[in-house]
Every structure is written in structure tokens, then in C-alpha cells.
Amino acid sequence: MLSLAACANKNVGYRPGCPTVAIVRDASSVGVPGANGQLSYTAVMPNIEGRCEYAEKGVTMTEELRVGASTGPAYTGGPLPLTYFVAVTDADRKILTKQTYNVTLDVSTGSGGSVERLTQFIPLSPEVDGRYYEVLVGFQLTPEQLEANIRFNSKPPAPPVASGK
């Protein structure tokens, strides 16, 4: 009889997992050329951290995204505006929502950065485990920028250089 009572409330002690939070590799950086083929700036997303909190109607995700940039010889000055996206996907990797955000970096010293605080609410029924969902972030790139990143990221790593010792 005791074992039947224990089975009646199967959610006692159950804690669902958090959705995965990740930076899309091919959208994690952007390099913009300037005059004479020289680099204007490079921007990167080196890190994102996230946590979740469940409520009756779903899960709230809170993330901290780090964004940084450095300027090159062709940078013309002023604040650097960047656009990035946050998308939520389900277990089938179907995009449920996608929003774009703007951040402006002060790169007056040649580099700058920001920590962006983001929040998403993912509606879930109590029996659905959030770890099958993803929160994906990346720079909102032009088709040409995305293609350049894909080409760069598909190159094999350079062989190690002999130290000569």
C-alpha cells in the first residue's frame, strides 16, 4: 500500500532541467571591412550564462550575454551600433520566437564591451521538461557576413608550430 501512495504523486522532488543557452557559432562574430580593404571593426560574443525559474505556466530564462568589439585602421570613429538576435526553439528545433536587440558600444579607446541582461518566458505545461528547448543568440548578420563566418569556421585548425627546442 505504501508503494502505491508514493506513485500517486510522481512529481515530488522532481526538478525539470533548464533550457540550453548557447551562442550560434556562425553568428558569434562579425568583421566589417572599411576603406581600402582594411578592417573597420570586429565584434564578438565570447560568453553567455543563463539560469531558469519555473512557474505554473512555464519557465523564465534570465541570461547575461557578453559582447565586445575592437576597431581596426579603417574605423571612422564614434559609438559602434550592433544588432543581435535571441531565438527560442522547441524540441524539434522549430523557432518559436525570435527578437532582435541593439547595443551600442563605446570603442573610443580602440575596444569596448557590454554585458546584456536578457529575459525570455517560455510557456510550458507542467509535464514538459524545459531542457529540450534552446535559447540561441548571435549577431544579426547579412547573408555575406554569415557566409564568410561559415567559410572561416569550416577551415581545419592550423598545425602546431614546432618550438625548435
Backbone torsions as a table, in degrees:
resi	resn	phi	psi	omega
1	MET	NA	-38.4	-179.9
2	LEU	-62.5	-40.2	-179.2
3	SER	-66.1	-33.2	176.8
4	LEU	-67.5	-38.2	178.6
5	ALA	-65.4	-37.9	179.6
6	ALA	-66.3	-34.1	-179.5
7	CYS	-76.1	-21.7	-176.2
8	ALA	-63.7	-33.6	179.2
9	ASN	-115.3	80.7	-173.5
10	LYS	-72.5	-11.4	-177.7
11	ASN	-93.1	1.0	179.6
12	VAL	-64.6	124.3	179.4
13	GLY	79.7	-1.9	-179.0
14	TYR	-81.2	130.8	176.2
15	ARG	-128.4	111.0	-179.5
16	PRO	-66.8	156.4	-179.8
17	GLY	-80.0	162.1	177.4
18	CYS	-82.0	150.0	170.5
19	PRO	-59.2	150.9	176.9
20	THR	-71.5	139.8	176.3
21	VAL	-118.0	126.8	-176.2
22	ALA	-151.4	154.9	172.4
23	ILE	-96.5	129.6	179.0
24	VAL	-69.0	121.2	-173.3
25	ARG	-53.9	-48.1	-175.8
26	ASP	-78.3	0.0	176.0
27	ALA	-122.9	17.3	-175.7
28	SER	-87.4	-7.4	179.5
29	SER	-150.1	160.1	175.7
30	VAL	-149.4	130.5	174.6
31	GLY	-115.9	128.9	-176.1
32	VAL	-116.2	120.4	178.4
33	PRO	-75.4	154.4	176.8
34	GLY	-119.6	-148.2	-178.7
35	ALA	-64.8	145.4	176.2
36	ASN	56.9	27.3	178.0
37	GLY	74.3	3.5	177.8
38	GLN	-79.7	156.9	-177.7
39	LEU	-73.9	131.3	173.8
40	SER	-85.6	-54.4	176.5
41	TYR	-160.8	160.8	172.1
42	THR	-127.3	133.2	176.8
43	ALA	-122.5	144.0	-177.9
44	VAL	-137.1	155.3	170.3
45	MET	-116.4	95.2	-175.2
46	PRO	-81.1	-21.4	-171.3
47	ASN	-160.8	146.8	170.0
48	ILE	-141.4	139.3	176.1
49	GLU	-125.9	142.6	-179.2
50	GLY	-140.9	157.0	173.8
51	ARG	-142.9	162.1	-177.1
52	CYS	-133.1	157.3	175.9
53	GLU	-140.3	122.4	-179.6
54	TYR	-85.8	144.6	171.7
55	ALA	-134.0	178.9	-175.7
56	GLU	-58.4	-36.2	-173.7
57	LYS	-102.8	5.0	178.9
58	GLY	158.1	-160.0	-176.9
59	VAL	-127.4	136.3	175.5
60	THR	-102.1	124.6	178.0
61	MET	-101.4	134.5	175.1
62	THR	-124.1	125.6	-177.5
63	GLU	-126.8	155.0	169.2
64	GLU	-121.1	116.0	-178.1
65	LEU	-108.4	128.3	176.4
66	ARG	-96.7	132.3	179.3
67	VAL	-128.4	133.5	179.2
68	GLY	-138.3	159.8	178.7
69	ALA	-151.6	152.7	172.0
70	SER	-134.8	149.2	-176.7
71	THR	-97.7	156.1	177.4
72	GLY	-113.1	-174.8	-176.1
73	PRO	-62.4	-24.5	-176.8
74	ALA	-93.7	5.2	-179.4
75	TYR	-69.1	133.1	-174.4
76	THR	-93.3	-0.2	175.7
77	GLY	98.9	169.9	179.6
78	GLY	90.6	173.1	177.7
79	PRO	-63.5	152.3	-177.1
80	LEU	-106.8	108.7	177.8
81	PRO	-84.7	135.0	178.1
82	LEU	-131.5	150.8	176.4
83	THR	-121.9	134.4	176.8
84	TYR	-133.2	163.9	-179.4
85	PHE	-119.3	157.4	171.0
86	VAL	-130.7	121.8	179.6
87	ALA	-122.8	145.6	175.6
88	VAL	-115.2	128.2	178.7
89	THR	-117.9	155.0	178.3
90	ASP	-94.2	-170.6	-176.6
91	ALA	-62.0	-25.3	178.7
92	ASP	-92.3	8.9	-178.2
93	ARG	64.7	22.5	173.9
94	LYS	-79.0	133.0	179.4
95	ILE	-74.0	119.1	178.6
96	LEU	-87.9	-42.1	177.0
97	THR	-145.9	151.4	172.8
98	LYS	-146.7	128.7	177.6
99	GLN	-128.9	149.1	174.5
100	THR	-109.2	149.1	-178.8
101	TYR	-132.9	154.7	177.4
102	ASN	-114.4	141.8	172.8
103	VAL	-135.6	140.8	177.2
104	THR	-117.4	122.9	-177.7
105	LEU	-101.9	141.0	172.4
106	ASP	-86.3	108.8	-179.3
107	VAL	-114.9	29.0	-176.9
108	SER	-63.1	-22.6	178.1
109	THR	-96.4	7.1	-178.6
110	GLY	102.4	-15.6	175.9
111	SER	-156.4	162.5	179.1
112	GLY	-166.8	167.8	-179.1
113	GLY	-157.6	172.6	-179.2
114	SER	-153.4	152.2	169.8
115	VAL	-111.5	115.0	-179.2
116	GLU	-94.9	129.3	177.8
117	ARG	-102.8	122.9	-173.3
118	LEU	-124.2	151.4	176.6
119	THR	-139.4	133.4	173.2
120	GLN	-129.6	143.3	172.1
121	PHE	-110.1	126.6	178.7
122	ILE	-111.6	111.4	179.2
123	PRO	-70.0	124.5	179.9
124	LEU	-138.6	143.3	172.1
125	SER	-75.8	156.2	-174.5
126	PRO	-57.3	-26.0	-177.9
127	GLU	-87.9	-0.5	-179.9
128	VAL	-96.6	130.5	179.5
129	ASP	-88.7	123.2	-176.3
130	GLY	-67.1	-14.9	-176.9
131	ARG	-67.9	-9.0	177.3
132	TYR	-89.3	2.6	177.2
133	TYR	-106.2	159.4	179.3
134	GLU	-132.7	144.9	168.6
135	VAL	-111.8	114.6	-174.9
136	LEU	-114.7	136.5	179.6
137	VAL	-128.1	156.3	176.9
138	GLY	-178.6	168.7	175.2
139	PHE	-71.5	143.9	174.1
140	GLN	-80.7	103.1	-172.2
141	LEU	-101.7	157.2	169.5
142	THR	-75.2	162.0	176.4
143	PRO	-56.2	-36.8	179.9
144	GLU	-67.8	-41.4	178.2
145	GLN	-65.0	-42.0	178.6
146	LEU	-62.7	-45.0	179.2
147	GLU	-61.3	-40.9	177.8
148	ALA	-62.7	-41.9	178.6
149	ASN	-65.5	-41.2	178.8
150	ILE	-61.9	-45.0	178.2
151	ARG	-60.6	-47.0	-178.7
152	PHE	-62.8	-44.8	-176.4
153	ASN	-72.7	-18.0	-179.9
154	SER	-90.0	-4.7	177.8
155	LYS	-71.6	141.0	175.2
156	PRO	-68.3	151.4	179.1
157	PRO	-63.7	151.2	178.7
158	ALA	-67.6	144.2	178.1
159	PRO	-66.7	152.5	179.3
160	PRO	-64.4	147.4	179.1
161	VAL	-91.1	132.0	178.9
162	ALA	-65.1	138.4	-176.9
163	SER	-82.0	-16.8	178.2
164	GLY	78.3	12.7	-179.9
165	LYS	-86.5	NA	NA
